[in-house]
């Protein structure tokens, strides 16, 4: 994830689709997705051997 930054391409494609409806549920889903990917990227930086 960190090395290839694949999550960035995913976010670039997926987040605009989440922005369209504009409902509270979709805003929450976006927040959860972004926070989860951020935590995963941070964990991979701390322990790259476990992130493969």
CHARMM internal coordinates of N, CA and C (Angstrom, degrees):
IC EDIT
DIST 1 N 1 CA 1.4422
DIST 1 CA 1 C 1.5318
ANGL 1 N 1 CA 1 C 110.20
DIST 1 C 2 N 1.2973
ANGL 1 CA 1 C 2 N 115.82
DIHE 1 N 1 CA 1 C 2 N -46.97
DIST 2 N 2 CA 1.4569
ANGL 1 C 2 N 2 CA 119.31
DIHE 1 CA 1 C 2 N 2 CA -178.65
DIST 2 CA 2 C 1.5232
ANGL 2 N 2 CA 2 C 110.55
DIHE 1 C 2 N 2 CA 2 C -71.69
DIST 2 C 3 N 1.3135
ANGL 2 CA 2 C 3 N 115.70
DIHE 2 N 2 CA 2 C 3 N -45.46
DIST 3 N 3 CA 1.4593
ANGL 2 C 3 N 3 CA 120.33
DIHE 2 CA 2 C 3 N 3 CA -175.61
DIST 3 CA 3 C 1.5265
ANGL 3 N 3 CA 3 C 112.44
DIHE 2 C 3 N 3 CA 3 C -64.23
DIST 3 C 4 N 1.3119
ANGL 3 CA 3 C 4 N 117.79
DIHE 3 N 3 CA 3 C 4 N -46.84
DIST 4 N 4 CA 1.4685
ANGL 3 C 4 N 4 CA 121.10
DIHE 3 CA 3 C 4 N 4 CA -176.55
DIST 4 CA 4 C 1.5240
ANGL 4 N 4 CA 4 C 113.13
DIHE 3 C 4 N 4 CA 4 C -96.63
DIST 4 C 5 N 1.3282
ANGL 4 CA 4 C 5 N 117.07
DIHE 4 N 4 CA 4 C 5 N -12.27
DIST 5 N 5 CA 1.4648
ANGL 4 C 5 N 5 CA 123.11
DIHE 4 CA 4 C 5 N 5 CA 177.30
DIST 5 CA 5 C 1.5346
ANGL 5 N 5 CA 5 C 111.90
DIHE 4 C 5 N 5 CA 5 C 56.17
DIST 5 C 6 N 1.3270
ANGL 5 CA 5 C 6 N 115.23
DIHE 5 N 5 CA 5 C 6 N 35.08
DIST 6 N 6 CA 1.4689
ANGL 5 C 6 N 6 CA 120.79
DIHE 5 CA 5 C 6 N 6 CA -178.03
DIST 6 CA 6 C 1.5183
ANGL 6 N 6 CA 6 C 112.20
DIHE 5 C 6 N 6 CA 6 C -61.65
DIST 6 C 7 N 1.3100
ANGL 6 CA 6 C 7 N 116.90
DIHE 6 N 6 CA 6 C 7 N -29.46
DIST 7 N 7 CA 1.4550
ANGL 6 C 7 N 7 CA 119.96
DIHE 6 CA 6 C 7 N 7 CA -179.37
DIST 7 CA 7 C 1.5350
ANGL 7 N 7 CA 7 C 111.79
DIHE 6 C 7 N 7 CA 7 C -63.68
DIST 7 C 8 N 1.3173
ANGL 7 CA 7 C 8 N 116.90
DIHE 7 N 7 CA 7 C 8 N -27.70
DIST 8 N 8 CA 1.4670
ANGL 7 C 8 N 8 CA 119.67
DIHE 7 CA 7 C 8 N 8 CA 179.40
DIST 8 CA 8 C 1.5304
ANGL 8 N 8 CA 8 C 110.93
DIHE 7 C 8 N 8 CA 8 C -67.31
DIST 8 C 9 N 1.3173
ANGL 8 CA 8 C 9 N 116.56
DIHE 8 N 8 CA 8 C 9 N -41.98
DIST 9 N 9 CA 1.4660
ANGL 8 C 9 N 9 CA 119.72
DIHE 8 CA 8 C 9 N 9 CA 177.64
DIST 9 CA 9 C 1.5285
ANGL 9 N 9 CA 9 C 110.27
DIHE 8 C 9 N 9 CA 9 C -64.89
DIST 9 C 10 N 1.3253
ANGL 9 CA 9 C 10 N 115.88
DIHE 9 N 9 CA 9 C 10 N -39.72
DIST 10 N 10 CA 1.4611
ANGL 9 C 10 N 10 CA 120.25
DIHE 9 CA 9 C 10 N 10 CA 177.31
DIST 10 CA 10 C 1.5273
ANGL 10 N 10 CA 10 C 110.24
DIHE 9 C 10 N 10 CA 10 C -59.94
DIST 10 C 11 N 1.3306
ANGL 10 CA 10 C 11 N 116.28
DIHE 10 N 10 CA 10 C 11 N -49.51
DIST 11 N 11 CA 1.4645
ANGL 10 C 11 N 11 CA 119.99
DIHE 10 CA 10 C 11 N 11 CA -179.66
DIST 11 CA 11 C 1.5284
ANGL 11 N 11 CA 11 C 111.63
DIHE 10 C 11 N 11 CA 11 C -62.49
DIST 11 C 12 N 1.3141
ANGL 11 CA 11 C 12 N 116.82
DIHE 11 N 11 CA 11 C 12 N -41.23
DIST 12 N 12 CA 1.4651
ANGL 11 C 12 N 12 CA 120.48
DIHE 11 CA 11 C 12 N 12 CA -179.21
DIST 12 CA 12 C 1.5278
ANGL 12 N 12 CA 12 C 111.27
DIHE 11 C 12 N 12 CA 12 C -61.41
DIST 12 C 13 N 1.3147
ANGL 12 CA 12 C 13 N 116.39
DIHE 12 N 12 CA 12 C 13 N -33.35
DIST 13 N 13 CA 1.4660
ANGL 12 C 13 N 13 CA 120.81
DIHE 12 CA 12 C 13 N 13 CA -179.41
DIST 13 CA 13 C 1.5301
ANGL 13 N 13 CA 13 C 111.99
DIHE 12 C 13 N 13 CA 13 C -85.36
DIST 13 C 14 N 1.3120
ANGL 13 CA 13 C 14 N 116.35
DIHE 13 N 13 CA 13 C 14 N -41.72
DIST 14 N 14 CA 1.4578
ANGL 13 C 14 N 14 CA 121.32
DIHE 13 CA 13 C 14 N 14 CA -169.82
DIST 14 CA 14 C 1.5300
ANGL 14 N 14 CA 14 C 113.74
DIHE 13 C 14 N 14 CA 14 C -85.65
DIST 14 C 15 N 1.3172
ANGL 14 CA 14 C 15 N 117.83
DIHE 14 N 14 CA 14 C 15 N -39.10
DIST 15 N 15 CA 1.4688
ANGL 14 C 15 N 15 CA 120.92
DIHE 14 CA 14 C 15 N 15 CA -175.17
DIST 15 CA 15 C 1.5290
ANGL 15 N 15 CA 15 C 112.64
DIHE 14 C 15 N 15 CA 15 C -60.84
DIST 15 C 16 N 1.3274
ANGL 15 CA 15 C 16 N 120.18
DIHE 15 N 15 CA 15 C 16 N -42.43
DIST 16 N 16 CA 1.4673
ANGL 15 C 16 N 16 CA 117.64
DIHE 15 CA 15 C 16 N 16 CA 177.49
DIST 16 CA 16 C 1.5340
ANGL 16 N 16 CA 16 C 113.01
DIHE 15 C 16 N 16 CA 16 C -58.44
DIST 16 C 17 N 1.3296
ANGL 16 CA 16 C 17 N 116.81
DIHE 16 N 16 CA 16 C 17 N -33.01
DIST 17 N 17 CA 1.4604
ANGL 16 C 17 N 17 CA 119.42
DIHE 16 CA 16 C 17 N 17 CA 177.20
DIST 17 CA 17 C 1.5303
ANGL 17 N 17 CA 17 C 110.85
DIHE 16 C 17 N 17 CA 17 C -66.94
DIST 17 C 18 N 1.3156
ANGL 17 CA 17 C 18 N 116.36
DIHE 17 N 17 CA 17 C 18 N -33.91
DIST 18 N 18 CA 1.4623
ANGL 17 C 18 N 18 CA 119.92
DIHE 17 CA 17 C 18 N 18 CA 178.49
DIST 18 CA 18 C 1.5208
ANGL 18 N 18 CA 18 C 111.53
DIHE 17 C 18 N 18 CA 18 C -73.92
DIST 18 C 19 N 1.3026
ANGL 18 CA 18 C 19 N 117.11
DIHE 18 N 18 CA 18 C 19 N -28.20
DIST 19 N 19 CA 1.4649
ANGL 18 C 19 N 19 CA 120.34
DIHE 18 CA 18 C 19 N 19 CA -178.81
DIST 19 CA 19 C 1.5261
ANGL 19 N 19 CA 19 C 112.69
DIHE 18 C 19 N 19 CA 19 C -72.57
DIST 19 C 20 N 1.3175
ANGL 19 CA 19 C 20 N 117.57
DIHE 19 N 19 CA 19 C 20 N -25.75
DIST 20 N 20 CA 1.4633
ANGL 19 C 20 N 20 CA 121.19
DIHE 19 CA 19 C 20 N 20 CA -175.12
DIST 20 CA 20 C 1.5303
ANGL 20 N 20 CA 20 C 114.20
DIHE 19 C 20 N 20 CA 20 C -58.85
DIST 20 C 21 N 1.3392
ANGL 20 CA 20 C 21 N 119.29
DIHE 20 N 20 CA 20 C 21 N -53.30
DIST 21 N 21 CA 1.4604
ANGL 20 C 21 N 21 CA 118.74
DIHE 20 CA 20 C 21 N 21 CA -175.78
DIST 21 CA 21 C 1.5326
ANGL 21 N 21 CA 21 C 113.43
DIHE 20 C 21 N 21 CA 21 C -65.02
DIST 21 C 22 N 1.3109
ANGL 21 CA 21 C 22 N 117.14
DIHE 21 N 21 CA 21 C 22 N -38.15
DIST 22 N 22 CA 1.4573
ANGL 21 C 22 N 22 CA 120.50
DIHE 21 CA 21 C 22 N 22 CA 177.17
DIST 22 CA 22 C 1.5208
ANGL 22 N 22 CA 22 C 115.00
DIHE 21 C 22 N 22 CA 22 C 72.42
DIST 22 C 23 N 1.3188
ANGL 22 CA 22 C 23 N 118.40
DIHE 22 N 22 CA 22 C 23 N 17.54
DIST 23 N 23 CA 1.4565
ANGL 22 C 23 N 23 CA 120.56
DIHE 22 CA 22 C 23 N 23 CA 179.72
DIST 23 CA 23 C 1.5290
ANGL 23 N 23 CA 23 C 110.08
DIHE 22 C 23 N 23 CA 23 C -84.15
DIST 23 C 24 N 1.3253
ANGL 23 CA 23 C 24 N 117.12
DIHE 23 N 23 CA 23 C 24 N 158.68
DIST 24 N 24 CA 1.4654
ANGL 23 C 24 N 24 CA 120.02
DIHE 23 CA 23 C 24 N 24 CA 177.65
DIST 24 CA 24 C 1.5299
ANGL 24 N 24 CA 24 C 112.40
DIHE 23 C 24 N 24 CA 24 C -58.74
DIST 24 C 25 N 1.3252
ANGL 24 CA 24 C 25 N 116.90
DIHE 24 N 24 CA 24 C 25 N -36.57
DIST 25 N 25 CA 1.4603
ANGL 24 C 25 N 25 CA 120.56
DIHE 24 CA 24 C 25 N 25 CA -179.91
DIST 25 CA 25 C 1.5253
ANGL 25 N 25 CA 25 C 111.33
DIHE 24 C 25 N 25 CA 25 C -64.59
DIST 25 C 26 N 1.3166
ANGL 25 CA 25 C 26 N 115.96
DIHE 25 N 25 CA 25 C 26 N -40.74
DIST 26 N 26 CA 1.4595
ANGL 25 C 26 N 26 CA 120.44
DIHE 25 CA 25 C 26 N 26 CA -179.52
DIST 26 CA 26 C 1.5292
ANGL 26 N 26 CA 26 C 109.97
DIHE 25 C 26 N 26 CA 26 C -70.41
DIST 26 C 27 N 1.3163
ANGL 26 CA 26 C 27 N 117.64
DIHE 26 N 26 CA 26 C 27 N -39.14
DIST 27 N 27 CA 1.4668
ANGL 26 C 27 N 27 CA 120.17
DIHE 26 CA 26 C 27 N 27 CA 176.82
DIST 27 CA 27 C 1.5263
ANGL 27 N 27 CA 27 C 110.38
DIHE 26 C 27 N 27 CA 27 C -62.08
DIST 27 C 28 N 1.3210
ANGL 27 CA 27 C 28 N 116.04
DIHE 27 N 27 CA 27 C 28 N -40.06
DIST 28 N 28 CA 1.4641
ANGL 27 C 28 N 28 CA 120.44
DIHE 27 CA 27 C 28 N 28 CA 178.02
DIST 28 CA 28 C 1.5320
ANGL 28 N 28 CA 28 C 110.48
DIHE 27 C 28 N 28 CA 28 C -65.54
DIST 28 C 29 N 1.3164
ANGL 28 CA 28 C 29 N 117.43
DIHE 28 N 28 CA 28 C 29 N -43.54
DIST 29 N 29 CA 1.4654
ANGL 28 C 29 N 29 CA 121.43
DIHE 28 CA 28 C 29 N 29 CA 178.65
DIST 29 CA 29 C 1.5204
ANGL 29 N 29 CA 29 C 110.49
DIHE 28 C 29 N 29 CA 29 C -59.37
DIST 29 C 30 N 1.3187
ANGL 29 CA 29 C 30 N 116.37
DIHE 29 N 29 CA 29 C 30 N -43.09
DIST 30 N 30 CA 1.4659
ANGL 29 C 30 N 30 CA 120.15
DIHE 29 CA 29 C 30 N 30 CA 179.12
DIST 30 CA 30 C 1.5258
ANGL 30 N 30 CA 30 C 110.41
DIHE 29 C 30 N 30 CA 30 C -61.59
DIST 30 C 31 N 1.3091
ANGL 30 CA 30 C 31 N 116.10
DIHE 30 N 30 CA 30 C 31 N -45.15
DIST 31 N 31 CA 1.4569
ANGL 30 C 31 N 31 CA 120.45
DIHE 30 CA 30 C 31 N 31 CA -179.73
DIST 31 CA 31 C 1.5286
ANGL 31 N 31 CA 31 C 110.94
DIHE 30 C 31 N 31 CA 31 C -60.93
DIST 31 C 32 N 1.3157
ANGL 31 CA 31 C 32 N 117.09
DIHE 31 N 31 CA 31 C 32 N -44.11
DIST 32 N 32 CA 1.4634
ANGL 31 C 32 N 32 CA 120.98
DIHE 31 CA 31 C 32 N 32 CA -179.55
DIST 32 CA 32 C 1.5277
ANGL 32 N 32 CA 32 C 110.48
DIHE 31 C 32 N 32 CA 32 C -64.48
DIST 32 C 33 N 1.3139
ANGL 32 CA 32 C 33 N 117.39
DIHE 32 N 32 CA 32 C 33 N -43.64
DIST 33 N 33 CA 1.4682
ANGL 32 C 33 N 33 CA 121.25
DIHE 32 CA 32 C 33 N 33 CA 179.55
DIST 33 CA 33 C 1.5256
ANGL 33 N 33 CA 33 C 110.73
DIHE 32 C 33 N 33 CA 33 C -61.31
DIST 33 C 34 N 1.3198
ANGL 33 CA 33 C 34 N 116.86
DIHE 33 N 33 CA 33 C 34 N -48.37
DIST 34 N 34 CA 1.4595
ANGL 33 C 34 N 34 CA 120.37
DIHE 33 CA 33 C 34 N 34 CA -178.51
DIST 34 CA 34 C 1.5227
ANGL 34 N 34 CA 34 C 111.34
DIHE 33 C 34 N 34 CA 34 C -64.26
DIST 34 C 35 N 1.3269
ANGL 34 CA 34 C 35 N 117.87
DIHE 34 N 34 CA 34 C 35 N -42.29
DIST 35 N 35 CA 1.4618
ANGL 34 C 35 N 35 CA 121.01
DIHE 34 CA 34 C 35 N 35 CA 179.51
DIST 35 CA 35 C 1.5275
ANGL 35 N 35 CA 35 C 111.12
DIHE 34 C 35 N 35 CA 35 C -65.49
DIST 35 C 36 N 1.3173
ANGL 35 CA 35 C 36 N 116.39
DIHE 35 N 35 CA 35 C 36 N -41.20
DIST 36 N 36 CA 1.4653
ANGL 35 C 36 N 36 CA 120.36
DIHE 35 CA 35 C 36 N 36 CA 179.97
DIST 36 CA 36 C 1.5178
ANGL 36 N 36 CA 36 C 110.85
DIHE 35 C 36 N 36 CA 36 C -63.68
DIST 36 C 37 N 1.3172
ANGL 36 CA 36 C 37 N 117.12
DIHE 36 N 36 CA 36 C 37 N -46.15
DIST 37 N 37 CA 1.4634
ANGL 36 C 37 N 37 CA 119.95
DIHE 36 CA 36 C 37 N 37 CA 179.98
DIST 37 CA 37 C 1.5224
ANGL 37 N 37 CA 37 C 111.37
DIHE 36 C 37 N 37 CA 37 C -65.59
DIST 37 C 38 N 1.3085
ANGL 37 CA 37 C 38 N 117.55
DIHE 37 N 37 CA 37 C 38 N -35.60
DIST 38 N 38 CA 1.4651
ANGL 37 C 38 N 38 CA 121.02
DIHE 37 CA 37 C 38 N 38 CA 176.94
DIST 38 CA 38 C 1.5226
ANGL 38 N 38 CA 38 C 110.61
DIHE 37 C 38 N 38 CA 38 C -64.35
DIST 38 C 39 N 1.3351
ANGL 38 CA 38 C 39 N 116.74
DIHE 38 N 38 CA 38 C 39 N -45.42
DIST 39 N 39 CA 1.4700
ANGL 38 C 39 N 39 CA 120.41
DIHE 38 CA 38 C 39 N 39 CA 178.58
DIST 39 CA 39 C 1.5245
ANGL 39 N 39 CA 39 C 111.34
DIHE 38 C 39 N 39 CA 39 C -62.95
DIST 39 C 40 N 1.3174
ANGL 39 CA 39 C 40 N 116.73
DIHE 39 N 39 CA 39 C 40 N -40.83
DIST 40 N 40 CA 1.4663
ANGL 39 C 40 N 40 CA 119.91
DIHE 39 CA 39 C 40 N 40 CA 178.25
DIST 40 CA 40 C 1.5286
ANGL 40 N 40 CA 40 C 111.59
DIHE 39 C 40 N 40 CA 40 C -63.69
DIST 40 C 41 N 1.3101
ANGL 40 CA 40 C 41 N 116.82
DIHE 40 N 40 CA 40 C 41 N -42.38
DIST 41 N 41 CA 1.4640
ANGL 40 C 41 N 41 CA 120.80
DIHE 40 CA 40 C 41 N 41 CA 178.97
DIST 41 CA 41 C 1.5262
ANGL 41 N 41 CA 41 C 110.54
DIHE 40 C 41 N 41 CA 41 C -64.44
DIST 41 C 42 N 1.3212
ANGL 41 CA 41 C 42 N 117.21
DIHE 41 N 41 CA 41 C 42 N -41.58
DIST 42 N 42 CA 1.4603
ANGL 41 C 42 N 42 CA 120.71
DIHE 41 CA 41 C 42 N 42 CA 178.40
DIST 42 CA 42 C 1.5180
ANGL 42 N 42 CA 42 C 110.83
DIHE 41 C 42 N 42 CA 42 C -64.79
DIST 42 C 43 N 1.3142
ANGL 42 CA 42 C 43 N 117.12
DIHE 42 N 42 CA 42 C 43 N -41.50
DIST 43 N 43 CA 1.4684
ANGL 42 C 43 N 43 CA 121.06
DIHE 42 CA 42 C 43 N 43 CA 178.59
DIST 43 CA 43 C 1.5250
ANGL 43 N 43 CA 43 C 110.34
DIHE 42 C 43 N 43 CA 43 C -64.27
DIST 43 C 44 N 1.3041
ANGL 43 CA 43 C 44 N 117.01
DIHE 43 N 43 CA 43 C 44 N -39.64
DIST 44 N 44 CA 1.4635
ANGL 43 C 44 N 44 CA 120.80
DIHE 43 CA 43 C 44 N 44 CA 179.55
DIST 44 CA 44 C 1.5184
ANGL 44 N 44 CA 44 C 110.99
DIHE 43 C 44 N 44 CA 44 C -65.04
DIST 44 C 45 N 1.3174
ANGL 44 CA 44 C 45 N 116.97
DIHE 44 N 44 CA 44 C 45 N -33.95
DIST 45 N 45 CA 1.4675
ANGL 44 C 45 N 45 CA 120.07
DIHE 44 CA 44 C 45 N 45 CA 178.26
DIST 45 CA 45 C 1.5256
ANGL 45 N 45 CA 45 C 110.75
DIHE 44 C 45 N 45 CA 45 C -69.65
DIST 45 C 46 N 1.3164
ANGL 45 CA 45 C 46 N 116.63
DIHE 45 N 45 CA 45 C 46 N -35.96
DIST 46 N 46 CA 1.4638
ANGL 45 C 46 N 46 CA 120.23
DIHE 45 CA 45 C 46 N 46 CA -179.27
DIST 46 CA 46 C 1.5275
ANGL 46 N 46 CA 46 C 111.83
DIHE 45 C 46 N 46 CA 46 C -75.70
DIST 46 C 47 N 1.3399
ANGL 46 CA 46 C 47 N 116.67
DIHE 46 N 46 CA 46 C 47 N -37.80
DIST 47 N 47 CA 1.4568
ANGL 46 C 47 N 47 CA 121.24
DIHE 46 CA 46 C 47 N 47 CA -176.79
DIST 47 CA 47 C 1.5250
ANGL 47 N 47 CA 47 C 109.30
DIHE 46 C 47 N 47 CA 47 C -135.77
DIST 47 C 48 N 1.3077
ANGL 47 CA 47 C 48 N 118.16
DIHE 47 N 47 CA 47 C 48 N 73.52
DIST 48 N 48 CA 1.4710
ANGL 47 C 48 N 48 CA 120.08
DIHE 47 CA 47 C 48 N 48 CA -175.21
DIST 48 CA 48 C 1.5298
ANGL 48 N 48 CA 48 C 113.80
DIHE 47 C 48 N 48 CA 48 C -60.67
DIST 48 C 49 N 1.3351
ANGL 48 CA 48 C 49 N 118.56
DIHE 48 N 48 CA 48 C 49 N -29.09
DIST 49 N 49 CA 1.4554
ANGL 48 C 49 N 49 CA 120.20
DIHE 48 CA 48 C 49 N 49 CA -179.54
DIST 49 CA 49 C 1.5217
ANGL 49 N 49 CA 49 C 111.81
DIHE 48 C 49 N 49 CA 49 C -66.39
DIST 49 C 50 N 1.3196
ANGL 49 CA 49 C 50 N 118.00
DIHE 49 N 49 CA 49 C 50 N -26.08
DIST 50 N 50 CA 1.4691
ANGL 49 C 50 N 50 CA 121.41
DIHE 49 CA 49 C 50 N 50 CA 179.25
DIST 50 CA 50 C 1.5223
ANGL 50 N 50 CA 50 C 112.18
DIHE 49 C 50 N 50 CA 50 C -87.12
DIST 50 C 51 N 1.3138
ANGL 50 CA 50 C 51 N 117.56
DIHE 50 N 50 CA 50 C 51 N -13.79
DIST 51 N 51 CA 1.4670
ANGL 50 C 51 N 51 CA 121.15
DIHE 50 CA 50 C 51 N 51 CA -174.97
DIST 51 CA 51 C 1.5208
ANGL 51 N 51 CA 51 C 112.49
DIHE 50 C 51 N 51 CA 51 C -90.40
DIST 51 C 52 N 1.3251
ANGL 51 CA 51 C 52 N 118.48
DIHE 51 N 51 CA 51 C 52 N -4.05
DIST 52 N 52 CA 1.4571
ANGL 51 C 52 N 52 CA 119.48
DIHE 51 CA 51 C 52 N 52 CA -175.91
DIST 52 CA 52 C 1.4763
ANGL 52 N 52 CA 52 C 112.41
DIHE 51 C 52 N 52 CA 52 C -84.07
END
COOR INIT
IC SEED 1 N 1 CA 1 C
IC BUILD
